[in-house]
Amino acid sequence: MKHVLKVYDAELTAEGPVFIGNGKKIGKKEYAFSPWKKQISVLDPSKLSDLLSKKNLISKYGAFMLGSSREDLGKWLINNQVAEEEYMPCVRYHLDCQDAVIDTNSKLTVLEFVKDAYGLPYVPGSSIKGMLRTVLLAYDIRKHSQKYKELKENIETNIRSNRGKRRNICKRESGEIESCCFRTLERPGTRKHDAVNDQMAGIIVSDSEPLSVDDLVLCQRVELHTDGKERKLNMLREMLRPGTKIRFQVTIDASICDMTEKDINQAVSYFGKNYFECFLQKYPGMDAPSEQSVWLGGGAGFVTKTEVYPLFGTSPGVELTARIFKAVGVPDKHGHGKDKGLGVSPHICKVADYHGTRHPVGQCRLRLFTHP
């Protein structure tokens, strides 16, 4: 069969801070915190070692790195008569942390954003494609609810009858829901549920163009409750600042995948409306998203990564979500037993502050353009 490739230039604009981690942490002994500048400076260890060697401080530096001191590297440098202007050439990059409330006495670490071989942040195509997969699946459930009816009933029965703690509860049913939506190719010599029959193989999403470290900002995790109360955690992440443009390409092989640009746009529009109606509107100060809003990356929350609400709707979805948390062993102290009374589950919305304005974590605006 002849391949028909439709290529789109695509752009995500960060409407809230976006985090995609690389699994690494930047410890207090790797950065200098300036409380008057509200800025963290991440240092290059090799350049710093050269500087400290010239100042005969290598032994002290080694003892500091191996010791239990809770002071950050910047404070240690100042205490050892290394002026800021001396260590500034060793700085890899700076991170603005104007909106973070930092406890300098704690063992504070910074979760690092994914970067390429040149140290530049970027968004992996796999993260974007995973987001699109969730959005498209939710929309298919909404359009063709009847074909998911039996699977929906199986999930509900499974969760309601659960008496123990099962990390993988409804894993089989979840897989069957995805198969029902995407594994439609019916390749010869294969079974329906085989991965080779997944039509999402026909959607190729590139990694984003490299971004700049200047696009990164340090954000603190804030848990917002339905009554407006909040809890600021001593957890910091390198995040893309709101307004950042993330550019990439989407290629659709029409011989494999029957999704179109219209399908994607309609799915995005539905997902945002459903997310707002079932979850986001329950929290004070959270505005309705645009028709192009999507949620990307870590910290965006349970509701943006699952199909519980598209499948069950608001009220049943609240009860089932709370039961899922109990089934997978979330401790009672987290209070999910109260979710049904609050009318929302989970009962915490993950947000971040930037320049005095509160944003849902990971919210972006997606636009597709036909490639010339």
Secondary structure, 3 states (H helix, E strand, C coil): CCCCEEEEEEEEEECCCECCEEEEEECHHHEEEECCCCEEEEECHHHHHHHHHHCCCHHHHHHHHHCCCCCCHHHHHHHCCCCHHHHHHHEEEEEECCCCCCCCCCCCCEEEECECCCCCECCCHHHHHHHHHHHHHHHHHHHCHHHHHHHHHHHHHHHHHCCCCCCCCCHHHHHHHHHHHHECCCCCCCCCCCHHHEHHHHEEECCCCCCCHHHEEEEEEEEEECCCCEEEEEEEEEEECCCCEEEEEEEEECCCCCCCHHHHHHHHHHHHHHHHHHCHHHCCCCCCCCCCEEECCCCCCHHHCCCHHHHHCHHHHHHHHHHHHHHCCCCHHHCHHHHHHHCCCCCEEEEEEECCEEEECCEEEEEEEECC
